[in-house]
Structures are given as C-alpha cells and as structure tokens.
Amino acid sequence: YLGVLRPRMVVLMESELWPRLMMECARDSVPMAVVNARVSDRSFPRYMRLRRLWRPLLAKVSLYLAQSEETAERLVRMGAPAERVRVTGNLKYDLRASGESGLTAMLRERLPEGARVVVCGSTLEGEERMLLEAWPAVLAAEPRAVMVLAPRRTERFDAVAVLVAASGFGVVRASDFKARPVGVEAGSVFLLDTIGDLASVYSLGAVAFVGGSLVSAGGHNPLEPAQFGVPVVTGPSFENFRGIVEAMQAHDAIRVVTEGMLAETLAGMLRSEKEARALGERGRAVFEAEAGATARTVRALMELMEERVVRAR
C-alpha cells in the first residue's frame, strides 16, 4: 500500500502502534508521528515486559506527541528515543460540539416547564439498571427531573427500552420522537437511540453522568458535558481518561461515585442548584484552560515535514 499511496508522512493516533506498518515506513523512509500518544495503565506493563521487542520498533518513529508528562515518561521507558518525545496535550480538550442538533432543539421545546434534565451518556450494560434503581430517589428530591438515557452500543437500544418500561417509568424513544414529536413528561426517560446527538444533548443537562465508569470499562470522555458548564458525575473506572479526570478533580470540577453513592449524588446536584452550577463552571474552566493541543500538534507535524523537505534537498 505504501508503494501505491507514496505518503509523505504517516500519522498514528494514541496507542495505535502497528509493528508491520512501522517496519514498512522505516524501510521506505516515510516519517512517522504518533499524535495524542497515550499509554494506558493496562497496556504499560505489557509493553514493559516486551520492551526488548518494542525498543527497535519505537526507534523507527520520528516524533511522539504525548497527551501528558506521564505518557511521555512511559514512552521513553518503553524504548522511544527521549529527544523525539514531546508533550503537546490532549486533543480531546479541543473537542467542541459543532452546534445544537435538530433533535436537541426539538427536545428543548417539548420538555415540561422547569424540567431538570439528567443526561446519562455512553452507558454500558449494567449501568442502566443502576441508574433506573437510583431514579426514584432522584425524583423524590426533584419531581421535575427527566432522564436522557444514551446507551453506548446501538445493538442494545431495544433491550434498554424494554428495561426502562419494565421499571415502570414512561419512556420516549428519540427515533420515534423525531418522526412524531410528543411532550416529554416529568419523571420519564427519554431514550436517546440515535447516532450523533449525545454531544449536543449534553447541553440540556442540569447534571450529567458519564457512563462506562460504574462497570470495569475504563470510562468515557467527561469533557463532552463539561464544555457546556454541566456538572459531571462519573464512576470509579475512568482509566481511559485518567489524566482528564484527575485534572478535573484537582479543580473540584467532577464527582467520582460508586453505585451506592449514585442516587444521593444526583439528587444532591438537583437540590443544590447553585453548588452544581459552580461545579459545572469549574469543569468548563478546566476544559478551556487545557485547550490548544490541536494547534501545538499541527505546528509539530509541519516542522517535521519541513525538516524532511530540507533533508531531501
């Protein structure tokens, strides 16, 4: 493929280190860069056990642009040449919703007056049950609450709809709602069974729960709701976004809870609107303060390209 495409550079993302591709790029003198480089807690011990095999491969990469100082240190320990490793920050801090989706606008218009929306995003199997079990306590604290429930995997939409109905709560499916908009009642569950709307729907939240975190899955990105100033709650499994969560924790901008704390924390957020809003604003401030990784990454890649052109001349 390299012989056909003849790329001037190959850019790999995060932890996508493919030995065969790395060897072929080195053979054809194609520079490689790893952008938003990340070495997870889970994978680092495996890399270290095999570092004798990885060291010569990592030496073939021209530039590593790491998310954090910790990742930069891990890359060097694994065998990456220290002079080729830079910290440019996490590109996820630069993610912004492209604008309000049509579904978000429709939902905003059909929520009950004074509704307090709890957006539960990217949930995995087991978490919907926990959220539905916590929901009566949340409604006792705030009867105007509406849950937006967004399962991570599309193949689970029907099963989650059955689970919500069996729990006794009213359920409106977004796919039906788009075709035939109806009013969304307080206390009900709006099942977000569409693709591409969650990032925008987070903007409606009085509080957001970020899923994949109450089960051992490593969590999902808490910055998606934080960019709107929405207070964020997540579970203790956040290994995939540990740097982001720890940055937010350092500024008291997120709540990390166990299953047993879920109902109390969500209810408390809805009861104490002023405190929740302040938490959300601290989250937004972290998001804004850490932005800029994209520009730093582009500059580094352009410098590498220019360096290669000068060498070729």
N, C-alpha and C positions, 0 to 999 in steps of 0.2 A: 504493500500500500504506500509506503514512503516513496518508493521509486516512481509511482504514478502521481501522487499528490505533490511531491517535492516541496514540503513545507519549509519555511524559513525559520520556524520555531514551533516547538510542541509545548503546550501549556497543560499541566496536570493539576487537578483540583484536590485539595485537602489531603486525603490519605490514599489517593488512587495511584499507588506506585506499582506499575506493571513491569516486571522484570524483562519480558521479551521486548516490549516497546522500548524500554530504556537501553537495552543492548543494541537494538537496531538503529536507534537515533545516534548512539555513540559511534557505531560503525560508519554511518553516513554523514557524520559531523554535523548533525542537526542539534542546535542548542535546545536544552530542556529547562523549563522552570516549573516549580511546584508552587501554586498560588493558594493562599489561605491555608497553608500547610497546618495539619493537625495530627497529633499522635495521641490517641485516646489512652485512658488508664488501662483499658482492657487489652489493647494491642501492644503497648510498650513492652511488657515483659516478654511477649513472643518475639518481638524484634530483637530484644537484647539476647535472648537465647540463641538466635540465629545471626548475630551481628557479624560473624566471620563471613557469612554468605552475603549479607546485605552491604557490608562496607564497600566492596568494589563496585557494586551497582549504584550506591548512593554517590560515589565519587564521579559518576558519569553525568550527574545533573549539574547544570551551570549555575542555578540560582534557586534558593529556597526562601519563600516569603511567608514567614510564620505568623500564626494568629497571636501568639503570646511568647513571652520570655521562656515560660516553661516548655513549650513545644520546641523553641529554638535550642534549648539546652538538651532536650531529649534527642533531637536530630543529630546533634554533634556527638552525643554519647553512642548513638547507633552507628556512627561512621561517616556522617556527612562532613565535608570539609568546613571548618568553622568560618573561613573567610567568605564562603558562599551562602551563609545563612544570615538573613535579616529579619527583624520583627517589623511588620507593616500594619499589624492589627487585623481584626476580624471583619471580613466583608459583610457579615450579617448585620453589623451595626449600621450599614448604609442601606439596608433594605427598607423601602417605603412603599406603602400601598399606593397603587397607581391612580387611585381615585375611588369615589364611592360607587360600588357596583349597583346595577339596577335593582337587584334583589334587596340590597341593604336599604335603598330608598323606599321601596315598596313596604318593607317590614317596618321601617321607622314610622310610616304613615298609619299603619294598622295595629300598632301596639296600643294597649289601653292607656288612658291618660295617667301620667305619673309613674309609668312602668319602670321597674328597676331590673335591668337585663343582666343575667348571669351567663356569660359566654363560656362554654366548656369546649375547648378546641382540641382537635387531634387526639381524641380519646381512643384507647385500645380496650380489648376485651377484658372485662372485669371492672373497669373504671366506670362504665355507665351504671352498673349495679350500685357501686359505692355512691355515685352522685344521686341516683334516684332514692337511695336509702337516706341520704342526708337532706333531701329536698323538703320533707315535711317540717323539719326544724328550721330550715331557711324561710319557709312560708310563714311559720309561726312568728318569726322575727320581722318579716316584711311580706305581707299578703299581696302586695302589688308585683312581686317578683315574677319574672318569666325566664325560663331556661332556654338558651340556644345550645343544642347538643350537636356537635360535629364530629362523628366518628372518623378516624384516620383513614380507614380502608373502605373503599366503595362496596366491596362484596359483603360487608356487614350491615349495610343500611337497612335491609329488610328485617334482619334479626333484631336490630336495635329498636326498630319501630314496634315490633311485637313485644319486646321487653318493656318499653315505655307504656304501651297500652295495658299490659298485664299488671303494671304497678299502680294502675288506677288513675293516672294523670291524663288529661287531654293532650293529644298530640296532633300537630300540623306538620306535614312533610313539605319541605321547601319546593320539591319538584312539583307537587300538586298546587302549592300556593302561587307559584309563578304562572301557572296556566289559569288559575281561578283564585285570585286573592280573596282572603276572608279575614275577618278580625281575629286577632290573637288574644286569647283570654288570659287574665292574670292567673298565675299558678300553673299554667300549661307548659308544655315542652314543644319548642319549635325545632324539628329535626332537620338539620342542615345536610340534606342528601344531594347536594350539588357540588360541582367542582369549581374552584377558583374564587369562591365568595368569602371564605373564612377571614382572610386578611382584612377585608373591608368591614365585615360584620363585627369584628372586634371593636370597631369604633362606637358601637351602640352600648358597650358594656358599662355597667356600674362596677363590675368586678369580672375578672377573667380567671378561669382555671385552665392551665396548660397541661395537656394530657401526656400519656406515655411516661408518666412520672410516679404514679401510685402503684404501677407494676414495674418489674425489672426490665425496662426497655431503653433507659438512658435519657428519656425526656425529649421535649421539642422546644422550639425557639420562643423564649419568653419576651423577646423584643417585639414580636408581632403585635401584641396588645399594648406593650409599654410605649410604643411610638405615639399612641393616642392619649397618653396620660391615664390609661386604665390601670387600676391596681391589679397586680398579678399574684396569683396563688399557684404553687406547683408542689408536686410530691418530692420525696427524698431521692428518687432515681433521676438524676439530671447530669449523668456523666458526659453525655454527648455535648452538653452546653455548660460544662462546669465553669469555664472562665467567665462566661456571661453572667451566670447565676451568682458566682462569687463577687463579681464587680457590683451587681445589684445589691447583694447582701451587705457589702461594705458601706453602701449608702442608704441602708434601711429602705430599700426600694422593691422588696419582694417578700412574700411569706412562703416558707417551706413547711409543709404539713404532712402528717401521717393520715391514714384513713380515719383514725379516731378523732383527729382534730379538724376534719374537713367541714362538717356541719357547723361547728362553733365558729370557725374562721370565716366562712362565707356569710353566715348570719351576722357576725360582728362587723364585717365590712359594710353590710347594708344598713345596719343600725347606726354606725358611726360614720356618716357620710363625709364629714369634714376630715376626719383622720384618713379615711380611704382615699379621698381626693388628694391629700398631701402625699400619701404613699405613691399614688399614680404619678404625680408631678415629679417626684424624685426619680421614678423609673424613666420618665421622659427625659429628664436631665442627664441621666446616665447614657441613654441612647444618643442624645445629641453630642455629649462630650466625647464619646468614643468614635464618632463618625470621622470619615476621611480616609479609611483604609483603601477605598477604591482608587482615589487619586494617587496615593502612595504606591499602590500596586502597578498602576498604569505607567507611572514615571519609571519605576524599576525595570519593567519589561521593555520600555522604549530605550532605556540606557543599555540594556543587554543587546537589543537589536542593533543599536548604533555602534556598540563595541565590536560586534561581529562584522558589520559592514567595513569598519576601519581595518580590522584584521585582514579581511578578504582583499582589500585594496593593497 
